[in-house]
Amino acid sequence: MDTGYRRIVAKLGTNVLTAGTNQLDLGVMASLVGQIARLHHRGIEVIIVSSGAIAAGKHKLGITKERKDIPFRQVMASVGQSRLMQAYEQLFAWHGITVAQALLTKADLSDRAGYLNARNTLLALLELGVIPIVNENDVVAIDEIKGARFGDNDNLSAMVANLVDADILILLTDIGGLFTADPNRDKGAKLIPRVDRIDGEIERLARRTAGVRGTGGMETKIQAAKLATASGVAVVIASGREPDVITALVSGEAIGTFFPPTGTKMESRKRWMLSGLSSRGKLVIDDGAVVALREHGKSLLPAGIAEVYGEFERGDIVNVVDARGEKIACGISNYSSDDIAIIKGARSDQIQRLLGYEYGAEVMHRNNLVVL
C-alpha cells in the first residue's frame, strides 16, 4: 500500500535506543538504521530526532546514579553526543548513507529568520541525500525558566515536523501506543488504535503513563501530536521494539496509535506562528468568539475578549484560549496587551474613543490567525 508519505520525521526515544538498559544497544540501533536506510534508498526523505546522548555519556563515565539537575545532564550530553553520532555514522555508512548532526535550541527558532534558516538547512541536507540527525543542544540550552529549552525530544520532533512540512511524525517508544490505562499496571488496558482529535480526555489518559528513562512520557507525546497534527502532519505513537516498525508504518500497517492531521498544510509563516515559540501572551475569549473563529473563519474582535495575560506589543504573536484554557488559535496582535486590557469586551466602533487612536476594528485579523 502506498501511503504517499515522502518526508518522515522519526523520533527515537532513549528507552528504544537503550532497549531498557543503561547504555546504547547497537543491535537495536542497527535494526532501526536498516529500516530507515531502506526507505532512503526508495527515495523517501527521513529526518531522525534522536535521544540517547545523556545515556551514552553516563555509560561512558560509568555513572549509574540517577540525577536530573541540568549541569549534570549537560556534562553527560557533552560526553555522549559524539558517541551517539559515531554510532549513527558507522551504522549508516554500512548502507552508503551520509548523516549530519543538527543541534537546535528554542532560541534558534524563536524568530522567523532563525526558523527559516533551520528549515532551509534541513531541506538542503535532504536534497543532497543526507539524513539529518537532530537533537536539542543540551550542552548550551540551560534556561528552562525562560523557556529556552524544548525540554524533551518529543516536542522537538513535533517542531521539526512542523519546520520541514513532514507528511508523518513517527514517535517510537517502549510502549505500544496510547492505552485506556497504564499497560504496565493494568492488564486490562487496551490500545487505542486511532485518535481523531486530542481533547481533555485524551490528555488525561496520557498523564497516566510515564517513561522511566529520558525526559518524555506519554503526556509529552500527546503534546507533540497536538502540535504536529495541527500543522497538517499525521502522527503515530508505536513501540520501537516491533519488528520493522518504521517500514511497516510507512507501508500503511496499523501499528500503535494513529493521529490523523487536524489541519491542512500551511505556509511557512503560519506554521511558525502555530509553533508557539514566539508567543508573548494569552487572550481568553468567550464562547461566541470561539464559534466565530472556528466555524465562520472570522477575525477576533475586542468584544469577544474576556481577559488578557502577559505583556506584549503590537505585532507580537499571542495565543488565544477559551474559558476552559483550551488553545483555540494563535495570531499576530494589532494591539498591545495594555491596549487590549482597555478595549476588551467593547464594540469595535468604541476603540477610537477608549484609546484615542485605532489600528483597525480587529484585535487579530483572520489573515494573521491560525485556528486549531
C-alpha positions as a Python dict, from the first residue, in 0.01 Angstrom:
ca = {
    (1, 'M'): (0, 0, 0),
    (2, 'D'): (134, 341, -100),
    (3, 'T'): (58, 579, 186),
    (4, 'G'): (200, 874, -3),
    (5, 'Y'): (449, 952, 276),
    (6, 'R'): (751, 1114, 115),
    (7, 'R'): (901, 1306, 408),
    (8, 'I'): (917, 1144, 750),
    (9, 'V'): (1038, 1255, 1092),
    (10, 'A'): (1124, 961, 1317),
    (11, 'K'): (1176, 1028, 1686),
    (12, 'L'): (1380, 756, 1854),
    (13, 'G'): (1345, 765, 2232),
    (14, 'T'): (1604, 676, 2495),
    (15, 'N'): (1412, 366, 2607),
    (16, 'V'): (1411, 240, 2248),
    (17, 'L'): (1780, 306, 2175),
    (18, 'T'): (1893, 150, 2504),
    (19, 'A'): (1642, -140, 2489),
    (20, 'G'): (1560, -57, 2852),
    (21, 'T'): (1923, -79, 2970),
    (22, 'N'): (2166, 193, 3080),
    (23, 'Q'): (2358, 209, 2751),
    (24, 'L'): (2301, 231, 2377),
    (25, 'D'): (2203, -103, 2225),
    (26, 'L'): (2386, -119, 1891),
    (27, 'G'): (2178, -417, 1777),
    (28, 'V'): (1857, -218, 1819),
    (29, 'M'): (2013, 86, 1655),
    (30, 'A'): (2134, -125, 1361),
    (31, 'S'): (1781, -254, 1305),
    (32, 'L'): (1631, 95, 1311),
    (33, 'V'): (1904, 232, 1085),
    (34, 'G'): (1848, -56, 841),
    (35, 'Q'): (1478, 28, 815),
    (36, 'I'): (1548, 397, 759),
    (37, 'A'): (1816, 309, 501),
    (38, 'R'): (1566, 101, 301),
    (39, 'L'): (1324, 393, 296),
    (40, 'H'): (1604, 629, 197),
    (41, 'H'): (1702, 409, -98),
    (42, 'R'): (1337, 416, -210),
    (43, 'G'): (1359, 795, -235),
    (44, 'I'): (1173, 869, 90),
    (45, 'E'): (1323, 1154, 292),
    (46, 'V'): (1384, 1083, 661),
    (47, 'I'): (1490, 1310, 945),
    (48, 'I'): (1581, 1147, 1276),
    (49, 'V'): (1524, 1318, 1609),
    (50, 'S'): (1734, 1114, 1846),
    (51, 'S'): (1756, 1087, 2221),
    (52, 'G'): (2027, 881, 2388),
    (53, 'A'): (2317, 1126, 2428),
    (54, 'I'): (2282, 1150, 2807),
    (55, 'A'): (2251, 772, 2844),
    (56, 'A'): (2562, 728, 2628),
    (57, 'G'): (2754, 981, 2838),
    (58, 'K'): (2656, 814, 3166),
    (59, 'H'): (2769, 476, 3037),
    (60, 'K'): (3100, 615, 2909),
    (61, 'L'): (3175, 770, 3250),
    (62, 'G'): (3047, 468, 3444),
    (63, 'I'): (2778, 666, 3626),
    (64, 'T'): (2473, 471, 3741),
    (65, 'K'): (2318, 720, 3984),
    (66, 'E'): (2004, 890, 3852),
    (67, 'R'): (2025, 1271, 3858),
    (68, 'K'): (1802, 1533, 3697),
    (69, 'D'): (1993, 1856, 3760),
    (70, 'I'): (2077, 2049, 3445),
    (71, 'P'): (2459, 2084, 3487),
    (72, 'F'): (2490, 1706, 3529),
    (73, 'R'): (2275, 1645, 3220),
    (74, 'Q'): (2483, 1894, 3022),
    (75, 'V'): (2806, 1715, 3109),
    (76, 'M'): (2656, 1376, 3019),
    (77, 'A'): (2522, 1513, 2689),
    (78, 'S'): (2860, 1667, 2610),
    (79, 'V'): (3034, 1332, 2658),
    (80, 'G'): (2762, 1123, 2498),
    (81, 'Q'): (2668, 1329, 2192),
    (82, 'S'): (2983, 1238, 1999),
    (83, 'R'): (2943, 871, 2088),
    (84, 'L'): (2582, 876, 1972),
    (85, 'M'): (2677, 1037, 1640),
    (86, 'Q'): (2969, 800, 1596),
    (87, 'A'): (2731, 506, 1628),
    (88, 'Y'): (2492, 656, 1371),
    (89, 'E'): (2774, 742, 1131),
    (90, 'Q'): (2915, 388, 1137),
    (91, 'L'): (2575, 219, 1107),
    (92, 'F'): (2459, 436, 817),
    (93, 'A'): (2799, 406, 645),
    (94, 'W'): (2728, 32, 604),
    (95, 'H'): (2439, 138, 381),
    (96, 'G'): (2639, 403, 195),
    (97, 'I'): (2449, 691, 356),
    (98, 'T'): (2593, 1016, 493),
    (99, 'V'): (2448, 1168, 808),
    (100, 'A'): (2468, 1519, 952),
    (101, 'Q'): (2425, 1640, 1308),
    (102, 'A'): (2185, 1928, 1374),
    (103, 'L'): (2168, 2065, 1730),
    (104, 'L'): (1878, 2304, 1794),
    (105, 'T'): (1751, 2517, 2078),
    (106, 'K'): (1427, 2711, 2113),
    (107, 'A'): (1622, 3033, 2068),
    (108, 'D'): (1730, 2916, 1722),
    (109, 'L'): (1368, 2900, 1608),
    (110, 'S'): (1203, 3174, 1816),
    (111, 'D'): (1234, 3443, 1549),
    (112, 'R'): (1114, 3384, 1197),
    (113, 'A'): (1459, 3433, 1040),
    (114, 'G'): (1606, 3161, 1261),
    (115, 'Y'): (1309, 2937, 1188),
    (116, 'L'): (1357, 2977, 813),
    (117, 'N'): (1735, 2930, 837),
    (118, 'A'): (1689, 2599, 1022),
    (119, 'R'): (1424, 2490, 771),
    (120, 'N'): (1645, 2575, 474),
    (121, 'T'): (1942, 2388, 621),
    (122, 'L'): (1744, 2071, 688),
    (123, 'L'): (1581, 2078, 343),
    (124, 'A'): (1920, 2136, 177),
    (125, 'L'): (2062, 1831, 357),
    (126, 'L'): (1769, 1619, 237),
    (127, 'E'): (1819, 1744, -118),
    (128, 'L'): (2183, 1629, -100),
    (129, 'G'): (2076, 1281, 8),
    (130, 'V'): (2200, 1333, 366),
    (131, 'I'): (2000, 1211, 668),
    (132, 'P'): (1988, 1484, 936),
    (133, 'I'): (2007, 1363, 1296),
    (134, 'V'): (1855, 1627, 1521),
    (135, 'N'): (1883, 1672, 1894),
    (136, 'E'): (1836, 1954, 2138),
    (137, 'N'): (2164, 2128, 2214),
    (138, 'D'): (2162, 2022, 2580),
    (139, 'V'): (2516, 2149, 2630),
    (140, 'V'): (2415, 2515, 2592),
    (141, 'A'): (2034, 2518, 2631),
    (142, 'I'): (2006, 2566, 3004),
    (143, 'D'): (1746, 2827, 3082),
    (144, 'E'): (1431, 2627, 3148),
    (145, 'I'): (1276, 2912, 3348),
    (146, 'K'): (1277, 3143, 3047),
    (147, 'G'): (1171, 2860, 2819),
    (148, 'A'): (1495, 2834, 2624),
    (149, 'R'): (1475, 2454, 2621),
    (150, 'F'): (1234, 2231, 2436),
    (151, 'G'): (1257, 2014, 2748),
    (152, 'D'): (1215, 1683, 2566),
    (153, 'N'): (1271, 1539, 2221),
    (154, 'D'): (901, 1463, 2170),
    (155, 'N'): (820, 1833, 2144),
    (156, 'L'): (1139, 1893, 1947),
    (157, 'S'): (1034, 1625, 1695),
    (158, 'A'): (695, 1791, 1651),
    (159, 'M'): (872, 2121, 1594),
    (160, 'V'): (1097, 1961, 1330),
    (161, 'A'): (794, 1803, 1160),
    (162, 'N'): (632, 2148, 1159),
    (163, 'L'): (956, 2304, 1036),
    (164, 'V'): (1007, 2082, 729),
    (165, 'D'): (639, 2024, 643),
    (166, 'A'): (665, 1647, 702),
    (167, 'D'): (397, 1401, 597),
    (168, 'I'): (418, 1192, 913),
    (169, 'L'): (585, 1203, 1254),
    (170, 'I'): (666, 860, 1400),
    (171, 'L'): (720, 864, 1777),
    (172, 'L'): (888, 540, 1881),
    (173, 'T'): (880, 449, 2248),
    (174, 'D'): (885, 141, 2472),
    (175, 'I'): (504, 138, 2494),
    (176, 'G'): (288, 26, 2203),
    (177, 'G'): (82, 344, 2181),
    (178, 'L'): (-186, 521, 2383),
    (179, 'F'): (-384, 285, 2606),
    (180, 'T'): (-706, 315, 2804),
    (181, 'A'): (-493, 278, 3120),
    (182, 'D'): (-126, 228, 3207),
    (183, 'P'): (-47, -114, 3050),
    (184, 'N'): (241, -165, 3295),
    (185, 'R'): (-2, -160, 3587),
    (186, 'D'): (-337, -262, 3441),
    (187, 'K'): (-357, -589, 3246),
    (188, 'G'): (-700, -485, 3117),
    (189, 'A'): (-558, -179, 2942),
    (190, 'K'): (-650, -169, 2574),
    (191, 'L'): (-469, 3, 2291),
    (192, 'I'): (-648, 299, 2133),
    (193, 'P'): (-571, 249, 1762),
    (194, 'R'): (-686, 591, 1640),
    (195, 'V'): (-744, 935, 1792),
    (196, 'D'): (-919, 1179, 1559),
    (197, 'R'): (-896, 1476, 1796),
    (198, 'I'): (-685, 1533, 2105),
    (199, 'D'): (-921, 1666, 2372),
    (200, 'G'): (-914, 1693, 2751),
    (201, 'E'): (-1000, 1326, 2799),
    (202, 'I'): (-712, 1211, 2578),
    (203, 'E'): (-473, 1442, 2764),
    (204, 'R'): (-589, 1299, 3098),
    (205, 'L'): (-532, 945, 2969),
    (206, 'A'): (-179, 1040, 2866),
    (207, 'R'): (-92, 1157, 3217),
    (208, 'R'): (-143, 803, 3346),
    (209, 'T'): (159, 674, 3154),
    (210, 'A'): (516, 790, 3213),
    (211, 'G'): (861, 684, 3100),
    (212, 'V'): (1146, 585, 3330),
    (213, 'R'): (1450, 699, 3132),
    (214, 'G'): (1461, 1014, 2926),
    (215, 'T'): (1251, 1323, 2983),
    (216, 'G'): (932, 1241, 2794),
    (217, 'G'): (639, 1023, 2891),
    (218, 'M'): (311, 971, 2711),
    (219, 'E'): (196, 1320, 2813),
    (220, 'T'): (472, 1489, 2612),
    (221, 'K'): (399, 1264, 2316),
    (222, 'I'): (37, 1377, 2316),
    (223, 'Q'): (153, 1740, 2336),
    (224, 'A'): (379, 1674, 2038),
    (225, 'A'): (98, 1504, 1847),
    (226, 'K'): (-130, 1801, 1910),
    (227, 'L'): (118, 2046, 1756),
    (228, 'A'): (211, 1822, 1463),
    (229, 'T'): (-145, 1730, 1365),
    (230, 'A'): (-249, 2096, 1378),
    (231, 'S'): (35, 2164, 1131),
    (232, 'G'): (-109, 1910, 887),
    (233, 'V'): (123, 1624, 987),
    (234, 'A'): (-1, 1272, 1065),
    (235, 'V'): (140, 1118, 1385),
    (236, 'V'): (189, 762, 1507),
    (237, 'I'): (296, 656, 1856),
    (238, 'A'): (427, 299, 1844),
    (239, 'S'): (668, 58, 2007),
    (240, 'G'): (1022, 72, 1875),
    (241, 'R'): (1052, -297, 1962),
    (242, 'E'): (804, -403, 1694),
    (243, 'P'): (988, -581, 1409),
    (244, 'D'): (1043, -347, 1112),
    (245, 'V'): (809, -95, 1273),
    (246, 'I'): (917, 207, 1068),
    (247, 'T'): (890, 42, 728),
    (248, 'A'): (563, -125, 829),
    (249, 'L'): (410, 210, 932),
    (250, 'V'): (520, 377, 610),
    (251, 'S'): (361, 88, 419),
    (252, 'G'): (30, 161, 591),
    (253, 'E'): (18, -113, 853),
    (254, 'A'): (-193, -34, 1158),
    (255, 'I'): (54, -32, 1447),
    (256, 'G'): (28, 171, 1766),
    (257, 'T'): (-196, 479, 1787),
    (258, 'F'): (-260, 688, 1476),
    (259, 'F'): (-345, 1060, 1488),
    (260, 'P'): (-465, 1199, 1154),
    (261, 'P'): (-391, 1563, 1069),
    (262, 'T'): (-649, 1802, 1211),
    (263, 'G'): (-528, 2090, 995),
    (264, 'T'): (-413, 2131, 638),
    (265, 'K'): (-59, 2200, 524),
    (266, 'M'): (1, 2570, 572),
    (267, 'E'): (252, 2821, 451),
    (268, 'S'): (569, 2877, 649),
    (269, 'R'): (463, 3196, 828),
    (270, 'K'): (154, 3031, 975),
    (271, 'R'): (348, 2717, 1073),
    (272, 'W'): (593, 2937, 1262),
    (273, 'M'): (307, 3119, 1436),
    (274, 'L'): (149, 2786, 1532),
    (275, 'S'): (473, 2660, 1684),
    (276, 'G'): (418, 2892, 1981),
    (277, 'L'): (793, 2955, 2012),
    (278, 'S'): (745, 3330, 1985),
    (279, 'S'): (414, 3374, 2165),
    (280, 'R'): (425, 3658, 2417),
    (281, 'G'): (90, 3638, 2591),
    (282, 'K'): (-258, 3494, 2604),
    (283, 'L'): (-609, 3614, 2531),
    (284, 'V'): (-912, 3443, 2685),
    (285, 'I'): (-1217, 3465, 2460),
    (286, 'D'): (-1585, 3391, 2517),
    (287, 'D'): (-1784, 3107, 2357),
    (288, 'G'): (-1930, 3333, 2090),
    (289, 'A'): (-1585, 3432, 1973),
    (290, 'V'): (-1477, 3066, 1968),
    (291, 'V'): (-1764, 2987, 1730),
    (292, 'A'): (-1682, 3292, 1516),
    (293, 'L'): (-1318, 3184, 1478),
    (294, 'R'): (-1363, 2808, 1442),
    (295, 'E'): (-1684, 2778, 1247),
    (296, 'H'): (-1708, 3101, 1050),
    (297, 'G'): (-1344, 3196, 988),
    (298, 'K'): (-1392, 3544, 1136),
    (299, 'S'): (-1137, 3787, 1276),
    (300, 'L'): (-1101, 3830, 1653),
    (301, 'L'): (-1279, 4145, 1770),
    (302, 'P'): (-1236, 4315, 2110),
    (303, 'A'): (-1597, 4234, 2203),
    (304, 'G'): (-1513, 3863, 2228),
    (305, 'I'): (-1214, 3904, 2460),
    (306, 'A'): (-1271, 3837, 2830),
    (307, 'E'): (-917, 3852, 2976),
    (308, 'V'): (-562, 3934, 2870),
    (309, 'Y'): (-247, 3781, 3023),
    (310, 'G'): (119, 3862, 2975),
    (311, 'E'): (291, 4168, 2832),
    (312, 'F'): (320, 4207, 2457),
    (313, 'E'): (337, 4476, 2192),
    (314, 'R'): (150, 4536, 1870),
    (315, 'G'): (282, 4285, 1612),
    (316, 'D'): (368, 4014, 1866),
    (317, 'I'): (230, 3661, 1840),
    (318, 'V'): (-30, 3582, 2106),
    (319, 'N'): (-214, 3261, 2198),
    (320, 'V'): (-594, 3256, 2208),
    (321, 'V'): (-771, 3023, 2454),
    (322, 'D'): (-1130, 2958, 2556),
    (323, 'A'): (-1276, 2996, 2905),
    (324, 'R'): (-1157, 2644, 2994),
    (325, 'G'): (-798, 2717, 2891),
    (326, 'E'): (-802, 2514, 2569),
    (327, 'K'): (-588, 2671, 2297),
    (328, 'I'): (-813, 2785, 2013),
    (329, 'A'): (-578, 2982, 1792),
    (330, 'C'): (-269, 3198, 1776),
    (331, 'G'): (-206, 3509, 1577),
    (332, 'I'): (-42, 3847, 1535),
    (333, 'S'): (-199, 4110, 1756),
    (334, 'N'): (-291, 4453, 1619),
    (335, 'Y'): (-285, 4596, 1972),
    (336, 'S'): (-58, 4576, 2277),
    (337, 'S'): (-159, 4398, 2596),
    (338, 'D'): (-213, 4738, 2763),
    (339, 'D'): (-443, 4845, 2482),
    (340, 'I'): (-642, 4521, 2489),
    (341, 'A'): (-688, 4548, 2866),
    (342, 'I'): (-875, 4874, 2796),
    (343, 'I'): (-1080, 4768, 2491),
    (344, 'K'): (-1163, 4404, 2584),
    (345, 'G'): (-1536, 4343, 2575),
    (346, 'A'): (-1601, 4664, 2383),
    (347, 'R'): (-1751, 4710, 2036),
    (348, 'S'): (-1504, 4787, 1759),
    (349, 'D'): (-1658, 5129, 1699),
    (350, 'Q'): (-1559, 5225, 2056),
    (351, 'I'): (-1182, 5163, 2011),
    (352, 'Q'): (-1104, 5520, 1897),
    (353, 'R'): (-1290, 5672, 2194),
    (354, 'L'): (-1131, 5437, 2450),
    (355, 'L'): (-771, 5459, 2327),
    (356, 'G'): (-762, 5789, 2140),
    (357, 'Y'): (-637, 5602, 1831),
    (358, 'E'): (-703, 5277, 1650),
    (359, 'Y'): (-519, 5026, 1431),
    (360, 'G'): (-832, 4868, 1288),
    (361, 'A'): (-1152, 4704, 1407),
    (362, 'E'): (-986, 4366, 1471),
    (363, 'V'): (-753, 4266, 1753),
    (364, 'M'): (-636, 3987, 1521),
    (365, 'H'): (-726, 3983, 1153),
    (366, 'R'): (-826, 3643, 1013),
    (367, 'N'): (-533, 3658, 767),
    (368, 'N'): (-296, 3671, 1065),
    (369, 'L'): (-469, 3393, 1262),
    (370, 'V'): (-407, 3020, 1277),
    (371, 'V'): (-713, 2844, 1417),
    (372, 'L'): (-670, 2498, 1572),
}
